Every structure is written in structure tokens, then in C-alpha cells.
Amino acid sequence: MKRHTRNMLISLALNGAVLALAPGAHALSLAGYGMAASGSYADSTIEIGEGTRHVNVTNGQTVRFVIGAQSFSYTFNAPGNVGALQLSEIAPAGMAVPDVRIYLAPNPLYLG
């Protein structure tokens, strides 16, 4: 493994461990699909309306979900065997979300 790749993987693992230990933080999803994103940066914004039944995102992407007057951002970093999940699995605790399925495409950086 190249030194740069190894160092990047170690850094990601350490950052994830620190975030997981943050008291009371919703840093890492209990489902293990990635982590809540803070700040205003997002690769894309998806508005969830009454007719929305599914959305498509790419692993590695930070997405801002807008549901009425509420919103939250999430950075997807799911294992390769995850192809779909429910929006409710990643939404902040207490946030009412409709029944929307998220289809997760593989990160193109890691495709052979």
C-alpha cells in the first residue's frame, strides 16, 4: 500500500474514533452509513417533498437534506455492501422525516 494511502486511512480511522467518543454528539450514525456534517458545505442539496419516495446519492458525498423548514447535512461513508437505506436512519434524533429510501451508489474514486 502506498504511504499516502496508508496515512490517509489511518487519519480517517483516528478522526472517526475521536468523533465517536464526543459526548452526546450525533457524530457517527448508529447505522454506520457515515456521519452528520456540520457547517454550510454540501456537495448537493436534496429537497424532500410530499411526493418524494426515493433519492440517489453517491458514497463519499455530503448532502444537505431539506424537509419543509428543517434541514440537515450528512456525509455518506458506508461500507461497499450498503446499497440502500431509509432517510429516517440518518436524520437527527427527533426530526420528523417522511418514508424516503436513499439509494447509495459506490464512490467512483474506488471503482477499479
N, CA, C and O of each residue as an XYZ file, in Angstrom:
448
protein
N       0.845     -1.166      0.000
C       0.000      0.000      0.000
C       0.900      1.241      0.000
O       1.900      1.295      0.716
N       0.543      2.199     -0.783
C       1.338      3.408     -0.847
C       1.287      4.146      0.486
O       0.296      4.079      1.213
N       2.361      4.843      0.789
C       2.448      5.565      2.058
C       1.314      6.574      2.206
O       0.705      6.668      3.272
N       1.021      7.338      1.135
C      -0.029      8.347      1.190
C      -1.377      7.717      1.512
O      -2.111      8.236      2.353
N      -1.712      6.622      0.867
C      -2.980      5.947      1.086
C      -3.063      5.418      2.516
O      -4.089      5.556      3.183
N      -1.973      4.812      2.976
C      -1.951      4.281      4.344
C      -2.147      5.407      5.348
O      -2.932      5.257      6.285
N      -1.456      6.530      5.179
C      -1.583      7.661      6.094
C      -2.994      8.233      6.082
O      -3.519      8.623      7.125
N      -3.606      8.284      4.905
C      -4.962      8.797      4.801
C      -5.934      7.877      5.542
O      -6.822      8.357      6.247
N      -5.774      6.570      5.390
C      -6.649      5.628      6.074
C      -6.481      5.710      7.586
O      -7.469      5.642      8.318
N      -5.273      5.852      8.056
C      -5.030      5.998      9.493
C      -5.674      7.278     10.006
O      -6.295      7.283     11.069
N      -5.529      8.351      9.259
C      -6.124      9.626      9.651
C      -7.646      9.529      9.721
O      -8.254     10.022     10.670
N      -8.264      8.894      8.722
C      -9.714      8.732      8.732
C     -10.168      7.899      9.922
O     -11.176      8.222     10.551
N      -9.447      6.841     10.239
C      -9.804      5.988     11.369
C      -9.704      6.749     12.680
O     -10.583      6.628     13.534
N      -8.645      7.531     12.851
C      -8.473      8.297     14.081
C      -9.533      9.385     14.212
O     -10.062      9.605     15.302
N      -9.850     10.070     13.108
C     -10.899     11.087     13.146
C     -12.235     10.472     13.511
O     -12.986     11.045     14.300
N     -12.540      9.319     12.953
C     -13.790      8.639     13.270
C     -13.855      8.240     14.729
O     -14.909      8.350     15.355
N     -12.737      7.776     15.282
C     -12.698      7.384     16.692
C     -12.923      8.583     17.603
O     -13.648      8.485     18.592
N     -12.309      9.709     17.276
C     -12.480     10.923     18.083
C     -13.929     11.387     18.036
O     -14.499     11.742     19.068
N     -14.529     11.387     16.854
C     -15.921     11.809     16.725
C     -16.863     10.869     17.462
O     -17.838     11.316     18.066
N     -16.585      9.595     17.419
C     -17.438      8.624     18.094
C     -17.412      8.805     19.599
O     -18.388      8.480     20.276
N     -16.314      9.316     20.134
C     -16.181      9.488     21.570
C     -16.704     10.832     22.068
O     -16.763     11.061     23.276
N     -17.081     11.719     21.160
C     -17.585     13.033     21.563
C     -18.870     12.859     22.370
O     -19.818     12.240     21.887
N     -18.918     13.396     23.595
C     -20.074     13.172     24.456
C     -21.338     13.798     23.890
O     -21.360     14.977     23.540
N     -22.388     12.993     23.806
C     -23.685     13.480     23.365
C     -23.768     13.855     21.898
O     -24.805     14.347     21.455
N     -22.734     13.643     21.148
C     -22.735     14.056     19.745
C     -23.433     13.017     18.882
O     -23.361     11.816     19.139
N     -24.103     13.508     17.860
C     -24.691     12.612     16.856
C     -23.691     12.543     15.715
O     -24.056     12.684     14.548
N     -22.432     12.327     16.059
C     -21.361     12.410     15.069
C     -21.396     11.243     14.104
O     -21.401     11.445     12.889
N     -21.421     10.035     14.621
C     -21.461      8.870     13.749
C     -22.837      8.249     13.824
O     -23.397      8.083     14.908
N     -23.367      7.916     12.702
C     -24.652      7.249     12.657
C     -24.541      5.898     13.331
O     -23.564      5.175     13.133
N     -25.541      5.555     14.128
C     -25.548      4.241     14.749
C     -25.610      3.160     13.688
O     -25.162      2.035     13.910
N     -26.162      3.496     12.542
C     -26.284      2.523     11.461
C     -24.969      2.358     10.701
O     -24.823      1.405      9.936
N     -24.015      3.258     10.894
C     -22.713      3.132     10.250
C     -22.679      3.514      8.784
O     -21.904      2.940      8.020
N     -23.496      4.465      8.375
C     -23.539      4.875      6.975
C     -22.679      6.105      6.694
O     -22.525      6.495      5.537
N     -22.125      6.711      7.720
C     -21.340      7.929      7.567
C     -21.465      8.758      8.818
O     -21.498      8.219      9.924
N     -21.535     10.096      8.651
C     -21.644     10.951      9.822
C     -22.387     12.233      9.485
O     -22.408     12.691      8.342
N     -22.996     12.795     10.523
C     -23.647     14.085     10.367
C     -22.588     15.108     10.000
O     -21.484     15.086     10.542
N     -22.916     15.991      9.093
C     -21.979     17.021      8.654
C     -22.360     18.351      9.286
O     -23.539     18.691      9.384
N     -21.355     19.092      9.709
C     -21.625     20.408     10.279
C     -21.166     21.480      9.304
O     -20.410     21.207      8.372
N     -21.624     22.676      9.524
C     -21.244     23.770      8.640
C     -22.177     23.868      7.444
O     -23.169     23.145      7.353
N     -21.853     24.756      6.547
C     -22.740     25.015      5.414
C     -22.339     24.281      4.144
O     -23.068     24.341      3.154
N     -21.187     23.582      4.138
C     -20.732     22.914      2.927
C     -21.573     21.677      2.626
O     -21.900     20.902      3.525
N     -21.916     21.501      1.355
C     -22.560     20.277      0.877
C     -22.258     20.145     -0.605
O     -22.220     21.135     -1.335
N     -22.042     18.903     -1.045
C     -21.839     18.655     -2.473
C     -23.128     18.870     -3.244
O     -23.115     19.305     -4.395
N     -24.242     18.557     -2.594
C     -25.538     18.758     -3.242
C     -26.618     18.962     -2.186
O     -26.441     18.626     -1.015
N     -27.741     19.521     -2.631
C     -28.905     19.730     -1.766
C     -30.074     18.982     -2.375
O     -30.348     19.094     -3.570
N     -30.763     18.214     -1.533
C     -31.929     17.467     -1.984
C     -33.136     17.918     -1.172
O     -33.154     17.801      0.053
N     -34.148     18.437     -1.875
C     -35.381     18.837     -1.212
C     -36.332     17.650     -1.203
O     -36.615     17.054     -2.242
N     -36.819     17.319     -0.017
C     -37.742     16.206      0.162
C     -39.153     16.782      0.220
O     -39.493     17.511      1.152
N     -39.976     16.453     -0.780
C     -41.350     16.928     -0.826
C     -42.323     15.811     -0.520
O     -41.922     14.686     -0.224
N     -43.603     16.129     -0.593
C     -44.643     15.138     -0.292
C     -44.587     13.930     -1.209
O     -44.870     12.811     -0.781
N     -44.226     14.143     -2.457
C     -44.194     13.050     -3.425
C     -42.870     12.310     -3.503
O     -42.735     11.367     -4.283
N     -41.887     12.724     -2.705
C     -40.570     12.085     -2.768
C     -40.633     10.709     -2.119
O     -41.006     10.585     -0.952
N     -40.272      9.685     -2.868
C     -40.262      8.309     -2.354
C     -38.853      7.750     -2.268
O     -38.577      6.864     -1.459
N     -37.945      8.279     -3.122
C     -36.554      7.841     -3.087
C     -35.651      8.941     -3.634
O     -36.094      9.808     -4.387
N     -34.374      8.892     -3.244
C     -33.355      9.807     -3.750
C     -32.098      8.995     -4.034
O     -31.912      7.910     -3.484
N     -31.247      9.521     -4.885
C     -29.983      8.873     -5.237
C     -28.824      9.731     -4.754
O     -28.788     10.935     -5.009
N     -27.879      9.113     -4.056
C     -26.672      9.805     -3.623
C     -25.474      8.909     -3.928
O     -25.631      7.728     -4.238
N     -24.283      9.481     -3.837
C     -23.048      8.738     -4.076
C     -22.257      8.665     -2.784
O     -22.125      9.659     -2.070
N     -21.736      7.493     -2.488
C     -20.896      7.319     -1.312
C     -19.739      8.307     -1.384
O     -19.135      8.470     -2.444
N     -19.423      8.963     -0.284
C     -18.374      9.974     -0.247
C     -18.917     11.387     -0.370
O     -18.191     12.354     -0.138
N     -20.167     11.515     -0.726
C     -20.810     12.804     -0.940
C     -21.351     13.366      0.375
O     -21.791     12.615      1.246
N     -21.314     14.699      0.511
C     -22.001     15.381      1.607
C     -23.266     15.989      1.026
O     -23.213     16.785      0.089
N     -24.403     15.607      1.592
C     -25.700     16.024      1.063
C     -26.466     16.794      2.131
O     -26.517     16.387      3.292
N     -27.052     17.898      1.727
C     -27.947     18.661      2.599
C     -29.369     18.263      2.232
O     -29.794     18.446      1.091
N     -30.103     17.717      3.198
C     -31.497     17.329      3.001
C     -32.380     18.429      3.560
O     -32.214     18.839      4.709
N     -33.323     18.911      2.752
C     -34.255     19.952      3.174
C     -35.646     19.341      3.208
O     -36.149     18.835      2.205
N     -36.260     19.400      4.395
C     -37.599     18.850      4.602
C     -38.447     19.963      5.199
O     -38.396     20.220      6.401
N     -39.226     20.620      4.349
C     -40.003     21.772      4.811
C     -39.070     22.878      5.269
O     -38.206     23.325      4.515
N     -39.250     23.323      6.525
C     -38.420     24.389      7.080
C     -37.184     23.838      7.790
O     -36.356     24.613      8.269
N     -37.047     22.529      7.863
C     -35.912     21.917      8.549
C     -34.911     21.362      7.540
O     -35.265     21.035      6.407
N     -33.661     21.262      7.970
C     -32.643     20.657      7.115
C     -31.539     20.059      7.975
O     -31.365     20.416      9.141
N     -30.807     19.147      7.372
C     -29.615     18.593      7.998
C     -28.692     18.120      6.889
O     -29.128     17.850      5.770
N     -27.400     18.024      7.219
C     -26.404     17.566      6.244
C     -25.780     16.275      6.740
O     -25.634     16.051      7.942
N     -25.416     15.434      5.784
C     -24.872     14.126      6.110
C     -23.802     13.761      5.096
O     -23.997     13.931      3.892
N     -22.669     13.258      5.580
C     -21.594     12.783      4.718
C     -21.653     11.265      4.682
O     -21.505     10.605      5.710
N     -21.870     10.719      3.501
C     -22.006      9.271      3.339
C     -20.632      8.621      3.250
O     -19.772      9.041      2.476
N     -20.452      7.595      4.054
C     -19.214      6.823      4.064
C     -19.568      5.399      4.488
O     -19.069      4.891      5.492
N     -20.422      4.783      3.717
C     -20.954      3.466      4.056
C     -20.073      2.356      3.500
O     -19.363      2.554      2.513
N     -20.121      1.190      4.133
C     -19.409      0.035      3.576
C     -19.918     -0.277      2.168
O     -21.045      0.076      1.820
N     -19.095     -0.931      1.370
C     -19.427     -1.219     -0.020
C     -20.650     -2.084     -0.225
O     -21.230     -2.076     -1.310
N     -21.061     -2.836      0.797
C     -22.214     -3.714      0.628
C     -23.546     -3.021      0.899
O     -24.598     -3.651      0.795
N     -23.518     -1.737      1.246
C     -24.749     -0.997      1.502
C     -25.192     -0.342      0.205
O     -24.467      0.473     -0.367
N     -26.382     -0.697     -0.257
C     -26.897     -0.122     -1.484
C     -28.084      0.790     -1.266
O     -28.407      1.613     -2.122
N     -28.747      0.645     -0.102
C     -29.917      1.456      0.181
C     -30.145      1.537      1.686
O     -29.746      0.651      2.441
N     -30.789      2.611      2.099
C     -31.130      2.822      3.496
C     -32.316      3.770      3.572
O     -32.699      4.372      2.569
N     -32.886      3.903      4.738
C     -34.013      4.814      4.935
C     -33.494      6.163      5.421
O     -32.539      6.218      6.196
N     -34.109      7.235      4.976
C     -33.746      8.583      5.418
C     -33.853      8.694      6.935
O     -33.043      9.379      7.560
N     -34.824      8.041      7.523
C     -35.021      8.097      8.973
C     -33.830      7.537      9.748
O     -33.647      7.879     10.917
N     -33.020      6.685      9.124
C     -31.860      6.092      9.798
C     -30.723      7.085     10.006
O     -29.874      6.875     10.872
N     -30.696      8.160      9.229
C     -29.605      9.126      9.335
C     -30.062     10.499      9.806
O     -29.230     11.362     10.087
N     -31.371     10.713      9.896
C     -31.900     12.015     10.318
C     -31.579     12.256     11.788
O     -31.479     11.305     12.563
N     -31.415     13.523     12.181
C     -31.166     13.834     13.590
C     -32.317     13.339     14.467
O     -33.470     13.292     14.040
N     -31.980     12.980     15.677
C     -32.978     12.498     16.632
C     -34.076     13.545     16.807
O     -33.798     14.735     16.955
N     -35.302     13.094     16.789
C     -36.445     13.979     16.991
C     -36.953     14.675     15.744
O     -37.986     15.343     15.796
N     -36.263     14.538     14.631
C     -36.692     15.187     13.389
C     -37.671     14.274     12.663
O     -37.369     13.113     12.388
N     -38.844     14.811     12.357
C     -39.849     14.041     11.625
C     -39.470     14.014     10.147
O     -39.323     15.059      9.513
N     -39.315     12.809      9.611
C     -38.964     12.662      8.202
C     -39.948     11.713      7.538
O     -40.417     10.764      8.167
N     -40.265     11.958      6.276
C     -41.159     11.052      5.558
C     -40.460      9.734      5.219
O     -39.247      9.601      5.377
N     -41.239      8.777      4.757
C     -40.717      7.463      4.379
C     -40.027      7.582      3.020
O     -40.661      7.428      1.976
N     -38.727      7.856      3.047
C     -37.942      8.052      1.823
C     -36.759      7.087      1.858
O     -36.055      6.980      2.862
N     -36.559      6.399      0.757
C     -35.445      5.458      0.626
C     -34.296      6.164     -0.083
O     -34.509      6.876     -1.065
N     -33.083      5.967      0.414
C     -31.883      6.539     -0.189
C     -31.137      5.407     -0.887
O     -30.776      4.411     -0.259
N     -30.910      5.565     -2.188
C     -30.117      4.604     -2.950
C     -28.699      5.153     -3.032
O     -28.479      6.277     -3.482
N     -27.742      4.342     -2.591
C     -26.365      4.770     -2.441
C     -25.480      4.125     -3.518
O     -25.277      2.911     -3.533
N     -24.960      4.971     -4.416
C     -24.055      4.496     -5.477
C     -22.634      4.434     -4.924
O     -22.285      5.209     -4.033
N     -21.806      3.516     -5.444
C     -20.411      3.442     -4.987
C     -19.648      4.716     -5.321
O     -19.945      5.394     -6.304
N     -18.666      5.027     -4.495
C     -17.811      6.177     -4.729
C     -16.952      5.903     -5.958
O     -16.231      4.906     -5.972
N     -16.996      6.744     -6.992
C     -16.230      6.494     -8.215
C     -14.711      6.513     -7.996
O     -13.969      5.974     -8.818
N     -14.241      7.118     -6.913
C     -12.806      7.121     -6.631
C     -12.271      5.727     -6.351
O     -11.083      5.461     -6.537
N     -13.155      4.832     -5.900
C     -12.713      3.495     -5.509
C     -13.128      2.407     -6.474
O     -12.985      1.221     -6.178
N     -13.640      2.801     -7.626
C     -14.006      1.801     -8.635
C     -12.783      1.483     -9.474
O     -12.027      2.382     -9.844
N     -12.589      0.217     -9.771
C     -11.418     -0.235    -10.498
C     -11.447      0.139    -11.912
O     -10.518     -0.179    -12.654
